[in-house]
Amino acid sequence: MRTLLPDVNYAFSPSLLDAFETLNSTKLEDYFYQDESGAWHKNYNEEDGTFHLSDAEMHERLKKEFLDKVNKVPQPPSEAASKGTAFNEIVDCLVLNRKPENPKVVIKTIRSGDDLFSVKPKPLPIIMPDHTAKTDEAAMNQLYAECMEQYSKIGMPFIYAAIDGFEFLFDKNLCMDAAEYHKNSLCQYYTAATLQTSKGLVELHGYIDYLRENKIFDAKTSKKYDFGNYMHRWQRYTYPYTMIESGLMESVSSFEFTIYKLTGGGPRSPLITGERYMEEYTYDHEQAKEMLVAHCEQLIDFLEANRESITNLKVFGIEDADNRQD
């Protein structure tokens, strides 16, 4: 567990800064809400020009979501987030030539139906009247047949990953291409530095996905992409700032969001393939510092106004809880 830097009054990660940005910038017509069945809907109904939630109701939901993130309230696993975590872990393993370090992720290169069967979760055994366990042969045979059929359908080696109860079949060439792109990079590099504001001393911290020479990369996965989607993400200011302020780098030439637009993964097309896109931004240290100060001061005002609702005291610089927010 990472400890805070000395004498800090607040501690923030880029993901927390991003969540606060969402709280402040989401418009009534752009908000998506989840109904009782778990399905997502756009707040604005274009057919009849009506809103499902009022402005006050929407912001109350956004406020709760943000406070839940501050307090790190456990959330059900998301298939999209789990897919991104699995893909990033595969790429890190290939770049560093190592086995998975994330204990939640199972990764295996699949070269046959037998390989796939070996790594798949097996059916639960049948409990007999005398309470002994017996292998469910019928279920095992069915699983084996399904693995043979699935590998035959794909028809070439791929990389299997499982996490949070989800299973993903990644195109091996996609993963190898991503690893080649980030070759010779430092991966998941922790960085932290302080930022002086009028409200107190803030620690900014987080994990850089890839660092090579004087350029910083943040990898993203998405099912759709338009250029500029990540323009307002705070990683591009926070990570270069912390690397320079901590003395680890003299300068940062640019920050790149490396986006992998993933397709496939369904019953008809089980193999996940994708395309790589890049958003690169030059870095100006003084501009970044000014923007970070303004945003952090607004966040501090919000946190202090809602202090009674916050249980994760590490955001207030109190070293009594795990604060890894990225």
Contacts in CASP RR format, 6 or more apart in sequence:
PFRMAT RR
TARGET T0000
AUTHOR 0000-0000-0000
METHOD contacts of the structure
MODEL  1
MRTLLPDVNYAFSPSLLDAFETLNSTKLEDYFYQDESGAWHKNYNEEDGT
FHLSDAEMHERLKKEFLDKVNKVPQPPSEAASKGTAFNEIVDCLVLNRKP
ENPKVVIKTIRSGDDLFSVKPKPLPIIMPDHTAKTDEAAMNQLYAECMEQ
YSKIGMPFIYAAIDGFEFLFDKNLCMDAAEYHKNSLCQYYTAATLQTSKG
LVELHGYIDYLRENKIFDAKTSKKYDFGNYMHRWQRYTYPYTMIESGLME
SVSSFEFTIYKLTGGGPRSPLITGERYMEEYTYDHEQAKEMLVAHCEQLI
DFLEANRESITNLKVFGIEDADNRQD
1 322 0 8 1.000
1 324 0 8 1.000
2 190 0 8 1.000
2 192 0 8 1.000
2 205 0 8 1.000
2 323 0 8 1.000
2 324 0 8 1.000
3 319 0 8 1.000
4 11 0 8 1.000
4 203 0 8 1.000
4 314 0 8 1.000
4 317 0 8 1.000
4 319 0 8 1.000
4 323 0 8 1.000
5 192 0 8 1.000
5 193 0 8 1.000
5 194 0 8 1.000
5 203 0 8 1.000
7 201 0 8 1.000
8 194 0 8 1.000
8 201 0 8 1.000
8 202 0 8 1.000
8 203 0 8 1.000
8 317 0 8 1.000
9 199 0 8 1.000
9 200 0 8 1.000
9 201 0 8 1.000
9 202 0 8 1.000
9 316 0 8 1.000
9 317 0 8 1.000
10 199 0 8 1.000
10 200 0 8 1.000
10 201 0 8 1.000
10 202 0 8 1.000
10 203 0 8 1.000
10 296 0 8 1.000
10 300 0 8 1.000
10 303 0 8 1.000
10 315 0 8 1.000
10 316 0 8 1.000
10 317 0 8 1.000
11 202 0 8 1.000
11 203 0 8 1.000
11 205 0 8 1.000
11 314 0 8 1.000
11 315 0 8 1.000
11 316 0 8 1.000
11 317 0 8 1.000
11 323 0 8 1.000
12 202 0 8 1.000
12 203 0 8 1.000
12 204 0 8 1.000
12 205 0 8 1.000
12 296 0 8 1.000
12 299 0 8 1.000
12 315 0 8 1.000
12 325 0 8 1.000
13 204 0 8 1.000
13 205 0 8 1.000
13 206 0 8 1.000
13 238 0 8 1.000
13 323 0 8 1.000
13 324 0 8 1.000
13 325 0 8 1.000
13 326 0 8 1.000
14 204 0 8 1.000
14 206 0 8 1.000
14 233 0 8 1.000
14 234 0 8 1.000
14 235 0 8 1.000
14 238 0 8 1.000
14 239 0 8 1.000
14 326 0 8 1.000
15 69 0 8 1.000
15 325 0 8 1.000
15 326 0 8 1.000
16 69 0 8 1.000
16 70 0 8 1.000
16 299 0 8 1.000
16 315 0 8 1.000
16 325 0 8 1.000
17 234 0 8 1.000
17 238 0 8 1.000
17 295 0 8 1.000
17 296 0 8 1.000
17 299 0 8 1.000
18 233 0 8 1.000
18 234 0 8 1.000
18 235 0 8 1.000
19 65 0 8 1.000
19 66 0 8 1.000
19 69 0 8 1.000
20 66 0 8 1.000
20 295 0 8 1.000
20 298 0 8 1.000
20 299 0 8 1.000
20 302 0 8 1.000
21 232 0 8 1.000
21 234 0 8 1.000
21 295 0 8 1.000
22 62 0 8 1.000
22 66 0 8 1.000
23 59 0 8 1.000
23 62 0 8 1.000
23 63 0 8 1.000
23 65 0 8 1.000
23 66 0 8 1.000
23 302 0 8 1.000
24 298 0 8 1.000
25 232 0 8 1.000
26 58 0 8 1.000
26 62 0 8 1.000
28 43 0 8 1.000
28 44 0 8 1.000
28 51 0 8 1.000
28 53 0 8 1.000
28 55 0 8 1.000
28 58 0 8 1.000
29 43 0 8 1.000
29 44 0 8 1.000
29 51 0 8 1.000
30 43 0 8 1.000
30 44 0 8 1.000
31 42 0 8 1.000
31 43 0 8 1.000
31 53 0 8 1.000
31 58 0 8 1.000
31 61 0 8 1.000
31 62 0 8 1.000
32 40 0 8 1.000
32 41 0 8 1.000
32 42 0 8 1.000
32 43 0 8 1.000
33 40 0 8 1.000
33 41 0 8 1.000
33 43 0 8 1.000
33 52 0 8 1.000
33 53 0 8 1.000
33 58 0 8 1.000
33 61 0 8 1.000
34 40 0 8 1.000
34 41 0 8 1.000
35 41 0 8 1.000
41 52 0 8 1.000
43 51 0 8 1.000
43 52 0 8 1.000
43 53 0 8 1.000
43 58 0 8 1.000
44 50 0 8 1.000
44 51 0 8 1.000
44 52 0 8 1.000
45 51 0 8 1.000
45 52 0 8 1.000
53 61 0 8 1.000
67 306 0 8 1.000
67 309 0 8 1.000
67 310 0 8 1.000
68 75 0 8 1.000
69 325 0 8 1.000
70 303 0 8 1.000
70 310 0 8 1.000
70 312 0 8 1.000
70 315 0 8 1.000
71 309 0 8 1.000
71 310 0 8 1.000
71 311 0 8 1.000
71 312 0 8 1.000
72 312 0 8 1.000
72 322 0 8 1.000
72 325 0 8 1.000
77 164 0 8 1.000
77 165 0 8 1.000
77 166 0 8 1.000
79 166 0 8 1.000
80 221 0 8 1.000
80 223 0 8 1.000
82 163 0 8 1.000
82 164 0 8 1.000
82 165 0 8 1.000
82 166 0 8 1.000
82 168 0 8 1.000
83 166 0 8 1.000
83 168 0 8 1.000
83 221 0 8 1.000
83 262 0 8 1.000
83 272 0 8 1.000
84 221 0 8 1.000
85 102 0 8 1.000
85 105 0 8 1.000
85 163 0 8 1.000
86 105 0 8 1.000
86 107 0 8 1.000
86 161 0 8 1.000
86 162 0 8 1.000
86 163 0 8 1.000
86 166 0 8 1.000
86 168 0 8 1.000
86 170 0 8 1.000
87 161 0 8 1.000
87 168 0 8 1.000
87 170 0 8 1.000
87 175 0 8 1.000
87 178 0 8 1.000
87 221 0 8 1.000
87 260 0 8 1.000
87 262 0 8 1.000
88 209 0 8 1.000
88 219 0 8 1.000
88 221 0 8 1.000
89 100 0 8 1.000
89 101 0 8 1.000
89 102 0 8 1.000
89 105 0 8 1.000
89 107 0 8 1.000
89 161 0 8 1.000
90 107 0 8 1.000
90 159 0 8 1.000
90 161 0 8 1.000
90 170 0 8 1.000
90 175 0 8 1.000
91 175 0 8 1.000
91 178 0 8 1.000
91 179 0 8 1.000
91 182 0 8 1.000
91 219 0 8 1.000
92 98 0 8 1.000
92 101 0 8 1.000
92 187 0 8 1.000
92 188 0 8 1.000
93 99 0 8 1.000
93 100 0 8 1.000
93 107 0 8 1.000
94 175 0 8 1.000
94 176 0 8 1.000
94 178 0 8 1.000
94 179 0 8 1.000
95 179 0 8 1.000
95 182 0 8 1.000
95 183 0 8 1.000
95 185 0 8 1.000
95 187 0 8 1.000
95 210 0 8 1.000
96 187 0 8 1.000
99 107 0 8 1.000
100 106 0 8 1.000
100 107 0 8 1.000
102 163 0 8 1.000
104 163 0 8 1.000
104 164 0 8 1.000
105 161 0 8 1.000
105 162 0 8 1.000
105 163 0 8 1.000
106 119 0 8 1.000
106 160 0 8 1.000
106 161 0 8 1.000
106 162 0 8 1.000
106 163 0 8 1.000
107 159 0 8 1.000
107 160 0 8 1.000
107 161 0 8 1.000
108 115 0 8 1.000
108 118 0 8 1.000
108 119 0 8 1.000
108 159 0 8 1.000
108 160 0 8 1.000
109 115 0 8 1.000
109 157 0 8 1.000
109 158 0 8 1.000
109 159 0 8 1.000
109 160 0 8 1.000
109 172 0 8 1.000
110 116 0 8 1.000
110 119 0 8 1.000
110 151 0 8 1.000
110 157 0 8 1.000
110 158 0 8 1.000
110 159 0 8 1.000
110 160 0 8 1.000
110 169 0 8 1.000
111 157 0 8 1.000
112 151 0 8 1.000
113 147 0 8 1.000
113 148 0 8 1.000
113 150 0 8 1.000
113 151 0 8 1.000
113 152 0 8 1.000
114 147 0 8 1.000
115 151 0 8 1.000
116 147 0 8 1.000
116 150 0 8 1.000
116 151 0 8 1.000
116 160 0 8 1.000
117 143 0 8 1.000
117 144 0 8 1.000
117 147 0 8 1.000
117 148 0 8 1.000
119 160 0 8 1.000
119 162 0 8 1.000
120 143 0 8 1.000
120 147 0 8 1.000
120 167 0 8 1.000
121 162 0 8 1.000
122 140 0 8 1.000
122 143 0 8 1.000
123 136 0 8 1.000
123 139 0 8 1.000
123 140 0 8 1.000
123 143 0 8 1.000
124 136 0 8 1.000
125 133 0 8 1.000
125 134 0 8 1.000
125 135 0 8 1.000
125 136 0 8 1.000
126 133 0 8 1.000
126 134 0 8 1.000
126 135 0 8 1.000
126 136 0 8 1.000
127 133 0 8 1.000
127 134 0 8 1.000
128 134 0 8 1.000
150 169 0 8 1.000
150 270 0 8 1.000
153 270 0 8 1.000
154 169 0 8 1.000
154 270 0 8 1.000
154 271 0 8 1.000
156 172 0 8 1.000
157 172 0 8 1.000
158 169 0 8 1.000
158 170 0 8 1.000
158 171 0 8 1.000
158 172 0 8 1.000
158 271 0 8 1.000
159 169 0 8 1.000
159 170 0 8 1.000
159 171 0 8 1.000
159 172 0 8 1.000
159 175 0 8 1.000
160 167 0 8 1.000
160 168 0 8 1.000
160 169 0 8 1.000
160 170 0 8 1.000
161 167 0 8 1.000
161 168 0 8 1.000
161 170 0 8 1.000
162 168 0 8 1.000
168 265 0 8 1.000
168 272 0 8 1.000
169 265 0 8 1.000
169 270 0 8 1.000
169 271 0 8 1.000
169 272 0 8 1.000
170 271 0 8 1.000
170 272 0 8 1.000
171 271 0 8 1.000
171 272 0 8 1.000
171 273 0 8 1.000
171 274 0 8 1.000
174 260 0 8 1.000
174 272 0 8 1.000
174 273 0 8 1.000
174 274 0 8 1.000
177 276 0 8 1.000
178 219 0 8 1.000
178 260 0 8 1.000
178 276 0 8 1.000
181 258 0 8 1.000
181 276 0 8 1.000
182 210 0 8 1.000
182 212 0 8 1.000
182 217 0 8 1.000
182 219 0 8 1.000
182 258 0 8 1.000
184 212 0 8 1.000
185 210 0 8 1.000
185 211 0 8 1.000
185 212 0 8 1.000
185 217 0 8 1.000
186 208 0 8 1.000
186 210 0 8 1.000
186 211 0 8 1.000
186 212 0 8 1.000
187 209 0 8 1.000
187 210 0 8 1.000
188 207 0 8 1.000
188 208 0 8 1.000
188 209 0 8 1.000
189 207 0 8 1.000
189 208 0 8 1.000
189 211 0 8 1.000
190 205 0 8 1.000
190 206 0 8 1.000
190 207 0 8 1.000
190 208 0 8 1.000
191 205 0 8 1.000
191 206 0 8 1.000
191 207 0 8 1.000
191 208 0 8 1.000
191 239 0 8 1.000
191 242 0 8 1.000
191 243 0 8 1.000
191 246 0 8 1.000
191 248 0 8 1.000
192 203 0 8 1.000
192 204 0 8 1.000
192 205 0 8 1.000
192 206 0 8 1.000
192 242 0 8 1.000
192 246 0 8 1.000
193 203 0 8 1.000
193 204 0 8 1.000
193 205 0 8 1.000
193 241 0 8 1.000
193 242 0 8 1.000
193 243 0 8 1.000
193 244 0 8 1.000
193 245 0 8 1.000
193 246 0 8 1.000
194 201 0 8 1.000
194 202 0 8 1.000
194 203 0 8 1.000
194 204 0 8 1.000
194 245 0 8 1.000
195 201 0 8 1.000
195 202 0 8 1.000
195 203 0 8 1.000
195 204 0 8 1.000
195 241 0 8 1.000
195 245 0 8 1.000
195 289 0 8 1.000
195 292 0 8 1.000
195 293 0 8 1.000
195 296 0 8 1.000
196 202 0 8 1.000
196 293 0 8 1.000
197 293 0 8 1.000
197 296 0 8 1.000
197 297 0 8 1.000
197 300 0 8 1.000
198 293 0 8 1.000
198 297 0 8 1.000
199 296 0 8 1.000
199 297 0 8 1.000
199 300 0 8 1.000
199 301 0 8 1.000
200 300 0 8 1.000
202 296 0 8 1.000
202 300 0 8 1.000
203 317 0 8 1.000
204 238 0 8 1.000
204 241 0 8 1.000
204 242 0 8 1.000
204 292 0 8 1.000
204 296 0 8 1.000
205 242 0 8 1.000
206 238 0 8 1.000
206 239 0 8 1.000
206 242 0 8 1.000
206 324 0 8 1.000
206 325 0 8 1.000
206 326 0 8 1.000
207 326 0 8 1.000
208 216 0 8 1.000
208 217 0 8 1.000
208 218 0 8 1.000
208 239 0 8 1.000
208 243 0 8 1.000
209 217 0 8 1.000
209 218 0 8 1.000
209 219 0 8 1.000
209 258 0 8 1.000
210 216 0 8 1.000
210 217 0 8 1.000
210 218 0 8 1.000
210 219 0 8 1.000
210 258 0 8 1.000
211 217 0 8 1.000
211 243 0 8 1.000
213 253 0 8 1.000
214 249 0 8 1.000
214 251 0 8 1.000
214 252 0 8 1.000
214 253 0 8 1.000
215 252 0 8 1.000
215 253 0 8 1.000
215 254 0 8 1.000
215 255 0 8 1.000
215 256 0 8 1.000
216 239 0 8 1.000
216 240 0 8 1.000
216 243 0 8 1.000
216 252 0 8 1.000
216 254 0 8 1.000
216 255 0 8 1.000
216 256 0 8 1.000
217 255 0 8 1.000
217 256 0 8 1.000
217 257 0 8 1.000
217 258 0 8 1.000
218 230 0 8 1.000
218 233 0 8 1.000
218 235 0 8 1.000
218 236 0 8 1.000
218 239 0 8 1.000
218 255 0 8 1.000
218 256 0 8 1.000
218 257 0 8 1.000
218 258 0 8 1.000
219 258 0 8 1.000
219 259 0 8 1.000
219 260 0 8 1.000
220 230 0 8 1.000
220 257 0 8 1.000
220 258 0 8 1.000
220 259 0 8 1.000
220 260 0 8 1.000
221 259 0 8 1.000
221 260 0 8 1.000
221 261 0 8 1.000
221 262 0 8 1.000
222 229 0 8 1.000
222 259 0 8 1.000
222 260 0 8 1.000
222 261 0 8 1.000
222 262 0 8 1.000
223 261 0 8 1.000
223 262 0 8 1.000
223 263 0 8 1.000
224 261 0 8 1.000
225 259 0 8 1.000
225 261 0 8 1.000
225 277 0 8 1.000
227 277 0 8 1.000
227 279 0 8 1.000
228 279 0 8 1.000
229 259 0 8 1.000
229 279 0 8 1.000
230 236 0 8 1.000
230 257 0 8 1.000
230 259 0 8 1.000
230 279 0 8 1.000
231 279 0 8 1.000
231 281 0 8 1.000
233 257 0 8 1.000
234 292 0 8 1.000
234 295 0 8 1.000
235 255 0 8 1.000
235 257 0 8 1.000
236 255 0 8 1.000
236 257 0 8 1.000
236 281 0 8 1.000
236 283 0 8 1.000
237 288 0 8 1.000
237 291 0 8 1.000
237 292 0 8 1.000
238 292 0 8 1.000
239 255 0 8 1.000
240 249 0 8 1.000
240 252 0 8 1.000
240 255 0 8 1.000
240 283 0 8 1.000
240 285 0 8 1.000
240 288 0 8 1.000
241 285 0 8 1.000
241 288 0 8 1.000
241 289 0 8 1.000
241 292 0 8 1.000
243 249 0 8 1.000
243 252 0 8 1.000
244 250 0 8 1.000
244 251 0 8 1.000
244 252 0 8 1.000
244 285 0 8 1.000
251 285 0 8 1.000
252 283 0 8 1.000
252 285 0 8 1.000
253 282 0 8 1.000
253 283 0 8 1.000
254 280 0 8 1.000
254 281 0 8 1.000
254 282 0 8 1.000
254 283 0 8 1.000
255 280 0 8 1.000
255 281 0 8 1.000
255 283 0 8 1.000
256 278 0 8 1.000
256 279 0 8 1.000
256 280 0 8 1.000
256 281 0 8 1.000
257 278 0 8 1.000
257 279 0 8 1.000
257 280 0 8 1.000
258 276 0 8 1.000
258 277 0 8 1.000
258 278 0 8 1.000
259 276 0 8 1.000
259 277 0 8 1.000
259 278 0 8 1.000
259 279 0 8 1.000
260 274 0 8 1.000
260 275 0 8 1.000
260 276 0 8 1.000
260 277 0 8 1.000
261 274 0 8 1.000
261 275 0 8 1.000
261 276 0 8 1.000
261 277 0 8 1.000
262 272 0 8 1.000
262 273 0 8 1.000
262 274 0 8 1.000
263 269 0 8 1.000
263 272 0 8 1.000
263 273 0 8 1.000
263 274 0 8 1.000
264 270 0 8 1.000
264 271 0 8 1.000
264 272 0 8 1.000
264 273 0 8 1.000
265 271 0 8 1.000
265 272 0 8 1.000
303 310 0 8 1.000
303 315 0 8 1.000
303 316 0 8 1.000
307 316 0 8 1.000
310 316 0 8 1.000
312 321 0 8 1.000
312 323 0 8 1.000
313 320 0 8 1.000
313 321 0 8 1.000
314 320 0 8 1.000
314 321 0 8 1.000
314 322 0 8 1.000
314 323 0 8 1.000
315 323 0 8 1.000
END
